[in-house]
């Protein structure tokens, strides 16, 4: 399997920034609370981006713009569900619009990056979205939604769920078809009566961990690449043991690399080991041995390894940024020869990667 410890890909140098999670588009979206739809049909009421709030809860007027960045979960050429940030026309109905841009042969067609495709069946109409007080967003779609292949069922659920839960206040989604609540998905019967959230995972990866009691699922990120294009990060859900603290367990899982036989690449050098991980006031300081660094004359932390680390670790509770340290190295540098002196945030790595 191709590893970046041997031949690192050349990526644009690390740049400091301003979605993942939660959100990679400009401005955190605050969704208005709506009443739930009646039992017999879902409403056509959509959440809007008009009423945004700052940390003090004060209303902020969103700057007028003809386009805005939205994160959509699409399928790459390897069948993985992958976040891509696209410029969409500004809209007040942000949730419904995001779903419309997941429909095959729909408005997203001209915007699709090379090798990517939409996930919802062609002809699917978004008949209504409705955010309830408990964080559940009800999504009502037309009958055309049922026209998908069985092997795409989980991918469709994952793409819809991750696209919509990027918005503030949306914790899980429930599916309705033509105004009728669905207990299971229409083709393969995946149970969805309780709704679907990010805790259900994405791009599930086989794990060597078989003890379900003393382990837990986590979502980590590995790079992938297609047709010689710039690398992009792919989220995968796997299980880690509780032998170590959660942070150390996640880093160890990353260092072990992705599942064999996938399109995912290993961004870490053979022999790289985590020495310590400590969280303090939102900053997770992770220490490694010197094998973490690449290069013969000048040792540096590869951009791909840094991005995988930061995107994976800031996914964990209370982690806002990551500080990387290496034993025996006073100043850790990136591949551009710049010292990584400050903790790195999700925005720092996702902006330069175009996610």
VMD Tcl script that draws the C-alpha trace (Angstrom):
set ca {
  {0.00 0.00 0.00}
  {1.23 3.45 -0.82}
  {2.48 5.28 2.25}
  {3.32 8.92 2.62}
  {6.14 8.13 5.00}
  {8.09 6.98 1.92}
  {6.92 9.42 -0.73}
  {5.05 12.37 0.81}
  {2.65 14.16 -1.48}
  {3.36 17.78 -2.18}
  {0.60 19.87 -0.65}
  {0.16 23.61 -0.36}
  {2.03 24.90 2.67}
  {0.16 25.25 5.92}
  {-1.74 28.53 6.22}
  {-3.51 29.96 9.28}
  {-7.27 30.57 8.96}
  {-11.35 31.17 9.88}
  {-16.57 23.99 8.86}
  {-15.88 20.74 10.45}
  {-17.47 20.28 12.20}
  {-18.45 21.54 12.76}
  {-18.82 24.11 9.92}
  {-16.26 24.94 7.28}
  {-18.30 27.57 5.49}
  {-18.22 31.23 6.43}
  {-20.21 31.97 9.54}
  {-21.74 29.48 11.93}
  {-25.32 28.86 10.93}
  {-27.97 29.24 13.63}
  {-31.20 27.51 12.67}
  {-34.58 28.78 13.76}
  {-36.68 26.51 15.95}
  {-39.84 25.26 14.28}
  {-42.91 23.34 15.39}
  {-42.99 19.71 14.29}
  {-45.13 18.72 11.29}
  {-48.53 17.12 11.79}
  {-48.64 13.32 11.70}
  {-50.13 13.10 8.22}
  {-47.66 15.36 6.45}
  {-44.45 17.30 6.88}
  {-44.45 21.06 6.50}
  {-42.57 22.96 3.82}
  {-40.99 25.15 6.47}
  {-37.23 25.36 6.16}
  {-34.62 26.69 8.54}
  {-33.01 29.93 7.50}
  {-29.67 31.66 7.88}
  {-31.18 35.08 8.53}
  {-30.93 35.03 12.31}
  {-27.33 34.39 13.27}
  {-26.05 34.96 16.79}
  {-22.69 35.76 18.28}
  {-21.32 34.25 21.50}
  {-23.32 36.75 23.55}
  {-26.57 35.76 21.83}
  {-26.91 39.08 20.01}
  {-28.33 39.07 16.49}
  {-25.82 39.59 13.70}
  {-26.80 40.60 10.19}
  {-25.30 38.27 7.61}
  {-23.36 40.10 4.93}
  {-25.13 40.20 1.59}
  {-23.43 37.89 -0.89}
  {-24.41 36.20 -4.13}
  {-22.71 32.93 -3.13}
  {-21.78 31.19 0.10}
  {-19.63 28.17 0.97}
  {-21.50 25.03 1.98}
  {-20.13 21.63 2.94}
  {-21.74 18.79 1.00}
  {-21.05 15.10 1.50}
  {-20.53 13.51 -1.91}
  {-19.27 10.19 -3.28}
  {-15.73 9.98 -4.59}
  {-14.65 7.58 -7.34}
  {-13.91 4.93 -4.71}
  {-17.43 5.03 -3.26}
  {-16.40 6.84 -0.07}
  {-18.64 9.56 1.44}
  {-16.45 12.67 1.49}
  {-16.98 16.32 2.52}
  {-16.44 18.88 -0.21}
  {-16.95 22.62 0.19}
  {-18.70 24.23 -2.78}
  {-19.83 27.75 -3.61}
  {-23.64 27.75 -3.69}
  {-26.04 30.60 -4.43}
  {-26.97 32.48 -1.26}
  {-30.26 31.18 0.10}
  {-32.44 31.74 3.14}
  {-33.46 28.05 3.18}
  {-30.00 26.62 3.80}
  {-30.96 23.09 4.86}
  {-33.33 22.42 1.96}
  {-30.82 23.90 -0.46}
  {-28.00 21.68 0.85}
  {-30.18 18.60 0.27}
  {-31.15 19.75 -3.22}
  {-27.44 19.87 -4.06}
  {-27.09 16.21 -3.07}
  {-29.45 15.07 -5.86}
  {-27.96 13.42 -8.94}
  {-28.45 15.40 -12.17}
  {-29.55 18.32 -10.00}
  {-28.09 21.82 -9.57}
  {-24.82 20.45 -8.17}
  {-23.91 18.83 -11.51}
  {-21.91 21.76 -12.87}
  {-20.12 22.25 -9.54}
  {-18.95 18.69 -8.90}
  {-15.19 18.27 -8.47}
  {-13.67 15.79 -10.91}
  {-14.37 12.21 -9.84}
  {-17.17 13.11 -7.40}
  {-20.90 12.50 -7.71}
  {-24.09 13.33 -5.85}
  {-25.77 10.61 -3.76}
  {-29.55 11.09 -3.81}
  {-31.51 9.45 -6.66}
  {-32.16 11.66 -9.69}
  {-35.55 13.35 -9.59}
  {-35.78 13.42 -5.78}
  {-37.67 16.49 -4.61}
  {-37.13 18.02 -1.16}
  {-40.74 18.59 -0.07}
  {-39.96 20.01 3.35}
  {-37.49 20.21 6.22}
  {-38.47 20.98 9.78}
  {-36.21 21.45 12.79}
  {-37.86 20.46 16.09}
  {-36.97 21.66 19.57}
  {-35.17 18.42 20.42}
  {-32.59 18.86 17.65}
  {-34.27 16.43 15.25}
  {-34.64 17.64 11.68}
  {-37.48 16.00 9.77}
  {-36.75 15.65 6.07}
  {-39.65 14.97 3.72}
  {-38.72 13.77 0.23}
  {-40.64 12.65 -2.84}
  {-41.27 9.06 -3.97}
  {-38.31 9.24 -6.40}
  {-36.04 8.95 -3.38}
  {-36.78 5.20 -3.25}
  {-35.08 4.54 -6.58}
  {-31.56 3.69 -5.38}
  {-29.41 0.56 -5.29}
  {-29.28 -1.43 -2.05}
  {-25.50 -0.94 -1.71}
  {-26.01 2.83 -1.63}
  {-28.46 2.87 1.29}
  {-25.95 3.55 4.08}
  {-24.06 6.05 1.93}
  {-27.25 8.01 1.31}
  {-28.05 8.10 5.03}
  {-24.52 9.17 5.90}
  {-24.38 11.91 3.27}
  {-27.73 13.37 4.32}
  {-26.95 13.14 8.03}
  {-23.48 14.67 7.89}
  {-24.55 17.41 5.48}
  {-27.44 18.53 7.69}
  {-25.76 18.14 11.08}
  {-23.13 20.68 10.06}
  {-25.80 23.27 10.88}
  {-26.02 24.51 14.45}
  {-28.89 22.93 16.39}
  {-29.30 19.87 14.15}
  {-28.36 16.71 16.07}
  {-30.08 14.00 14.02}
  {-32.43 13.58 11.09}
  {-35.65 11.63 10.53}
  {-36.86 10.63 7.10}
  {-40.36 11.09 5.72}
  {-41.47 10.14 2.20}
  {-44.46 11.97 0.72}
  {-45.52 13.13 4.17}
  {-45.25 9.71 5.84}
  {-42.73 8.93 8.57}
  {-40.39 6.04 7.78}
  {-39.47 3.35 10.31}
  {-36.95 1.77 7.93}
  {-35.18 2.74 4.73}
  {-37.23 1.73 1.66}
  {-34.79 -0.60 -0.13}
  {-32.71 -2.62 2.35}
  {-34.73 -1.85 5.47}
  {-32.08 -0.11 7.57}
  {-33.83 0.85 10.87}
  {-34.23 4.64 11.18}
  {-37.18 5.05 13.55}
  {-35.05 6.82 16.16}
  {-33.39 9.04 13.60}
  {-29.79 9.08 12.39}
  {-26.92 11.11 13.85}
  {-23.17 11.40 13.45}
  {-22.79 8.89 16.25}
  {-23.96 6.25 13.76}
  {-20.69 6.79 11.90}
  {-19.52 7.17 8.33}
  {-17.45 5.01 5.95}
  {-17.25 2.23 8.53}
  {-13.81 0.64 8.71}
  {-13.04 -2.82 10.00}
  {-11.14 -2.74 13.29}
  {-8.92 -5.24 15.03}
  {-10.85 -4.40 18.19}
  {-13.48 -7.07 18.84}
  {-14.37 -6.20 22.43}
  {-17.51 -4.07 22.07}
  {-17.80 -3.56 25.84}
  {-14.33 -2.10 26.37}
  {-14.16 -0.08 23.18}
  {-16.00 2.75 21.51}
  {-16.52 4.06 17.97}
  {-14.58 7.13 16.82}
  {-14.34 8.93 13.51}
  {-10.86 9.67 12.22}
  {-9.55 11.14 8.98}
  {-7.15 9.72 6.39}
  {-6.07 11.27 3.11}
  {-7.09 9.92 -0.27}
  {-6.34 10.95 -3.83}
  {-7.79 10.31 -7.26}
  {-6.54 10.96 -10.79}
  {-3.40 12.69 -9.57}
  {-5.38 15.52 -7.99}
  {-4.64 17.17 -4.67}
  {-5.25 14.94 -1.68}
  {-8.42 15.28 0.37}
  {-9.42 13.95 3.77}
  {-11.91 11.09 4.19}
  {-13.73 10.44 7.50}
  {-13.91 6.81 8.61}
  {-15.51 5.33 11.71}
  {-13.65 2.62 13.57}
  {-13.39 1.31 17.13}
  {-10.67 2.00 19.67}
  {-9.98 0.29 22.98}
  {-10.27 1.93 26.37}
  {-6.87 0.63 27.52}
  {-5.44 4.14 27.16}
  {-7.13 7.51 27.47}
  {-9.35 8.33 24.50}
  {-6.90 10.81 22.97}
  {-3.99 8.36 23.00}
  {-6.22 5.57 21.67}
  {-7.31 7.70 18.71}
  {-3.72 8.67 17.86}
  {-2.62 5.03 18.05}
  {-5.46 4.08 15.72}
  {-4.35 6.75 13.26}
  {-0.73 5.59 13.38}
  {-1.84 2.01 12.63}
  {-3.18 3.32 9.33}
  {-6.35 2.73 7.35}
  {-7.88 -0.61 6.49}
  {-5.96 -2.55 3.85}
  {-7.53 -2.69 0.41}
  {-9.09 0.79 0.59}
  {-8.19 3.93 -1.34}
  {-7.03 5.62 1.87}
  {-3.38 6.55 2.30}
  {-1.11 6.27 5.35}
  {0.23 9.77 6.15}
  {2.43 8.65 9.05}
  {5.94 7.21 8.93}
  {6.66 3.64 9.91}
  {7.98 3.65 13.46}
  {6.09 6.78 14.53}
  {4.77 6.39 18.08}
  {2.73 8.53 20.43}
  {4.49 9.19 23.74}
  {1.93 11.28 25.59}
  {-1.34 13.18 25.15}
  {-2.58 15.79 27.59}
  {-5.58 18.12 27.38}
  {-5.52 21.53 29.04}
  {-8.02 24.34 28.46}
  {-9.06 23.00 25.07}
  {-5.50 22.46 23.80}
  {-4.49 18.82 23.29}
  {-0.71 18.49 23.42}
  {0.45 15.29 21.72}
  {4.07 14.14 21.94}
  {5.69 11.73 19.46}
  {9.05 10.09 18.93}
  {11.32 11.50 16.23}
  {10.09 8.98 13.63}
  {7.03 11.22 13.30}
  {9.08 13.66 11.22}
  {9.95 13.27 7.54}
  {12.93 14.44 5.51}
  {16.63 13.60 5.48}
  {18.40 16.93 5.95}
  {15.57 18.97 7.47}
  {13.12 17.04 9.62}
  {9.53 18.27 9.30}
  {5.96 17.28 10.08}
  {4.13 16.54 6.84}
  {1.03 18.56 6.08}
  {-0.92 15.37 5.46}
  {-0.04 13.96 8.88}
  {-0.85 17.26 10.61}
  {-4.22 17.54 8.86}
  {-5.21 13.96 9.76}
  {-4.24 14.55 13.37}
  {-6.04 17.84 13.79}
  {-9.24 16.82 11.99}
  {-9.42 13.56 13.95}
  {-8.60 14.95 17.39}
  {-10.74 18.09 17.24}
  {-13.61 15.68 16.61}
  {-13.28 14.60 20.25}
  {-15.02 16.26 23.21}
  {-13.39 19.43 24.58}
  {-10.54 19.47 22.03}
  {-10.35 22.86 20.32}
  {-6.78 22.72 18.98}
  {-3.74 20.43 18.80}
  {-0.14 21.16 19.72}
  {2.38 18.69 18.29}
  {5.66 18.04 20.08}
  {8.50 15.67 19.17}
  {10.97 14.22 21.64}
  {14.44 15.70 21.24}
  {13.22 18.44 18.89}
  {12.97 21.96 20.26}
  {10.92 23.42 17.38}
  {8.65 21.33 15.16}
  {8.53 22.65 11.59}
  {6.16 22.07 8.70}
  {7.32 21.17 5.19}
  {7.64 24.85 4.26}
  {10.28 25.27 6.94}
  {7.96 27.23 9.24}
  {7.93 26.61 12.97}
  {4.58 25.32 14.24}
  {4.68 27.45 17.33}
  {0.96 27.73 18.10}
  {-1.72 25.08 18.65}
  {-3.40 24.19 15.34}
  {-7.19 24.45 14.97}
  {-9.57 22.70 12.61}
  {-9.98 25.91 10.63}
  {-6.21 26.19 10.20}
  {-5.98 22.90 8.30}
  {-9.34 22.78 6.53}
  {-9.02 26.18 4.86}
  {-5.76 25.30 3.16}
  {-7.13 21.90 2.14}
  {-10.22 23.48 0.63}
  {-12.62 21.37 2.69}
}
mol new
graphics top color blue
foreach p $ca { graphics top sphere $p radius 0.5 }
foreach p [lrange $ca 0 end-1] q [lrange $ca 1 end] { graphics top cylinder $p $q radius 0.2 }
display resetview
